[in-house]
Amino acid sequence: MIDRRMFVASAAGLAAVPLLAAASPELGVFELRQYTLKGGTRSAFARLFEQQFVTSQDAVGCHVLAVFRDLDDPDRFVWIRGFADMDARKTALQTFYTGPAWQAHRNAANAMILDSDNVLLLKRISGPVGPKALGNKGVTRIAIHRLRDVDPAAFAAFFDARMRAEIRAAGGALIATLASEAAANNFPRLPVREHDPVFLWIAHFPDEAGERGFDTRLHARSGWRDGIADSLLPALMQKPEVLRLAPSISVPEA
């Protein structure tokens, strides 16, 4: 659980409206943050987040790139933020969490949080991460493959060779791929899943109905699983963690 003196951003529940400030091409480190909120507080938390914690983070180098409401869990809030690099992340987080916006509103934010430790520290593999890519309507699907002892580069190569085309054929508009950042968490007051290496991909669908049939369409396709190297099997034998998300809060583009 996040230190109660810290920002534990996220919640959502507002209507699907435009996302956030456009991602800078210089961003190299990302956080995918999932928070469990107290029942019935997601809309209130989203309003607080939008009003107090977006521009204030951006001003110090914590770039809020997307904020979602989880379609399968009314008490879960998911958001993505990015940083120039790990050193910039450390400086930005220290500045924000000791700064006026968080100090003024941390009690109100923390009062709505049950858990805030489900955080992945990531680096970009391919594609853009941000509102211009994700869009301000439709459904975003994030699939998280736990790699265990699988080499991330080998899995990324398999994804490009086999899975990318299959996702497209099954109706997903692939946006980006990311993998765990190897560097240690240099701001330990905010925990991340450091010992849980992952590869994830982000795809967009025009509506919830189109996304809902994706698994059936993908599983109906054959051949792409044939001849998979044994070294990749630990990452493929378990189902990925899947987030089905709709855009939540409105923040002006940078």
C-alpha positions in Angstrom: 0.0 0.0 0.0 1.3 3.4 -0.9 2.6 5.6 2.0 -0.3 7.6 3.2 1.7 10.8 2.7 2.1 10.0 -1.0 -0.1 10.5 -4.0 -2.1 7.4 -4.9 -3.6 8.7 -8.0 -6.4 7.1 -9.9 -9.9 6.4 -10.1 -12.4 7.0 -12.8 -16.0 6.7 -13.6 -16.8 9.7 -15.7 -18.2 9.5 -19.2 -15.7 8.7 -21.9 -14.2 12.0 -22.8 -10.8 13.1 -24.2 -7.8 11.7 -22.6 -4.6 13.6 -21.6 -1.7 15.6 -22.8 0.1 14.2 -25.8 3.0 11.9 -25.1 6.4 13.4 -25.8 8.7 11.4 -28.0 11.4 11.9 -25.4 9.6 9.8 -22.8 11.5 6.6 -22.1 10.1 5.3 -18.9 6.4 4.5 -18.1 4.3 3.4 -15.2 1.0 1.4 -15.6 -0.8 2.0 -12.4 -3.8 0.1 -11.2 -5.6 1.1 -8.0 -8.4 -0.4 -6.1 -10.7 2.2 -4.6 -13.3 2.0 -1.9 -16.7 1.1 -3.2 -18.6 3.9 -4.9 -15.8 6.4 -4.9 -14.4 6.2 -8.4 -16.3 9.1 -9.9 -15.3 11.4 -6.9 -11.7 10.3 -7.2 -11.7 10.9 -10.9 -12.9 14.5 -10.4 -10.2 15.1 -7.7 -7.6 13.6 -10.0 -8.6 15.7 -12.9 -8.8 18.9 -11.0 -5.7 18.6 -8.8 -3.2 16.0 -10.1 -2.8 16.2 -13.8 -1.4 19.6 -14.6 0.5 19.7 -11.3 2.3 16.4 -12.2 3.0 17.5 -15.8 4.6 20.7 -14.5 7.3 18.8 -12.7 7.9 16.0 -15.3 5.4 13.4 -14.4 3.4 13.2 -17.6 -0.1 11.8 -17.2 -0.7 10.1 -20.6 -4.0 8.2 -20.1 -6.6 7.7 -17.5 -9.2 4.9 -17.7 -12.2 3.4 -16.1 -12.0 -0.4 -15.9 -15.0 -1.9 -17.7 -14.9 -5.1 -15.6 -14.3 -3.6 -12.1 -16.2 -0.5 -11.0 -13.7 0.0 -8.2 -10.5 -0.1 -10.2 -8.8 2.9 -11.7 -6.0 2.5 -14.3 -3.7 5.2 -15.5 -0.4 5.6 -17.3 2.3 8.2 -16.8 5.7 8.7 -18.4 9.1 10.2 -17.7 12.1 11.2 -19.7 14.3 8.6 -18.0 14.9 7.0 -14.6 16.8 9.9 -13.2 14.1 12.3 -14.3 11.5 10.0 -12.7 13.2 10.2 -9.4 13.4 14.0 -9.5 9.9 14.4 -10.7 8.3 12.1 -8.1 10.3 13.7 -5.3 9.2 17.2 -6.4 5.5 16.3 -6.9 5.0 14.4 -3.6 6.6 17.1 -1.6 4.9 19.8 -3.6 1.8 21.9 -2.9 -0.8 20.0 -4.9 -0.2 16.7 -3.2 0.3 18.2 0.2 -3.1 20.0 -0.1 -5.1 17.1 -1.4 -3.4 13.9 -0.3 -5.8 13.2 2.6 -8.8 13.4 0.3 -7.1 11.1 -2.2 -5.9 8.6 0.3 -9.3 8.4 1.9 -10.7 6.7 -1.2 -7.8 4.2 -1.8 -7.8 0.6 -0.7 -4.7 -0.6 -2.6 -2.2 1.2 -4.8 0.7 -1.2 -5.1 -0.2 -2.8 -8.5 2.3 -0.9 -10.6 4.4 -1.9 -13.5 7.6 0.1 -14.4 8.0 -0.2 -18.1 10.1 0.8 -21.2 8.7 1.2 -24.7 9.4 -1.5 -27.2 7.3 -0.2 -30.1 4.6 2.3 -30.9 3.3 5.5 -29.2 1.9 5.7 -25.7 -0.5 8.6 -25.2 -3.9 10.0 -26.0 -3.3 10.7 -29.7 -2.7 7.0 -30.2 -5.3 5.7 -27.7 -8.1 8.0 -28.8 -10.9 9.5 -26.8 -13.5 6.9 -27.4 -13.9 3.1 -27.9 -12.1 0.5 -25.8 -8.5 0.0 -25.0 -7.3 -3.5 -24.3 -4.0 -4.1 -22.4 -2.7 -7.7 -22.3 0.1 -8.4 -19.8 2.2 -11.5 -20.3 4.2 -12.6 -17.3 7.6 -13.6 -18.6 8.9 -15.6 -15.6 12.4 -16.6 -16.9 11.7 -15.9 -20.6 14.1 -13.6 -22.3 12.2 -10.3 -23.0 13.9 -9.8 -26.4 13.0 -13.3 -27.5 9.4 -12.8 -26.6 9.2 -9.5 -28.3 10.6 -11.1 -31.5 8.0 -13.9 -31.2 5.3 -11.3 -30.8 6.4 -9.4 -33.9 6.8 -12.6 -36.0 3.6 -14.3 -34.9 1.1 -12.4 -32.7 1.1 -8.9 -34.2 -0.6 -10.0 -37.4 -3.0 -12.3 -35.5 -4.2 -9.5 -33.3 -4.8 -7.3 -36.3 -6.7 -10.1 -38.1 -8.9 -10.6 -35.0 -9.9 -7.0 -35.0 -7.5 -5.2 -32.7 -5.7 -2.1 -33.8 -2.3 -2.6 -32.2 -0.9 0.6 -30.7 2.2 -0.2 -28.6 4.2 -2.8 -26.9 6.2 -2.4 -23.7 8.3 -4.5 -21.3 9.5 -4.3 -17.8 12.2 -1.6 -17.2 15.3 -3.5 -15.9 16.5 -0.6 -13.7 15.7 -0.8 -10.0 12.9 1.4 -8.7 14.8 4.5 -7.6 11.8 6.0 -5.7 11.0 3.1 -3.3 8.3 5.1 -1.4 6.1 4.1 -4.4 6.3 0.3 -4.8 6.4 -1.4 -8.2 6.3 -5.0 -9.3 10.0 -5.2 -9.6 10.3 -9.0 -9.5 7.5 -9.7 -12.0 8.9 -9.2 -15.5 6.3 -8.7 -18.1 5.6 -7.9 -21.8 2.5 -6.1 -22.6 0.6 -4.9 -25.7 -2.0 -2.2 -26.1 -4.7 -2.4 -28.8 -7.7 -0.2 -29.5 -11.3 -1.2 -30.6 -14.0 1.0 -31.8 -16.5 -0.1 -29.3 -17.1 -2.6 -26.4 -18.9 -5.1 -28.6 -16.0 -5.3 -31.0 -13.6 -5.9 -28.2 -15.8 -8.5 -26.5 -15.5 -10.9 -29.4 -11.7 -10.5 -29.7 -10.7 -13.6 -27.7 -13.1 -15.9 -29.6 -11.8 -14.6 -32.9 -8.1 -14.9 -31.9 -8.6 -18.4 -30.5 -10.3 -19.5 -33.7 -7.2 -18.7 -35.7 -4.8 -21.6 -36.1 -1.1 -22.0 -37.0 0.5 -19.1 -35.2 1.1 -21.3 -32.1 2.8 -24.1 -34.1 6.5 -24.7 -33.5 6.9 -22.3 -30.5 10.3 -22.6 -29.0 10.3 -24.4 -25.6 12.1 -21.4 -24.1 8.9 -19.3 -24.7 6.4 -21.7 -23.2 6.5 -20.5 -19.6 5.2 -17.1 -20.8 2.5 -18.6 -23.1 1.2 -21.4 -20.9 -0.7 -19.0 -18.7 -3.4 -16.6 -19.8 -2.3 -13.0 -19.9 -3.8 -10.5 -17.5 -6.3 -8.5 -19.6 -7.5 -5.0 -18.8 -10.6 -3.8 -20.8 -10.6 0.0 -20.4 -12.6 3.1 -21.5 -11.2 6.6 -21.4 -12.2 8.6 -18.3 -11.1 12.1 -17.5 -10.7 15.2 -19.7 -7.4 17.1 -19.7 -6.2 19.7 -22.2 -3.5 18.6 -24.6 -0.1 20.1 -24.0 
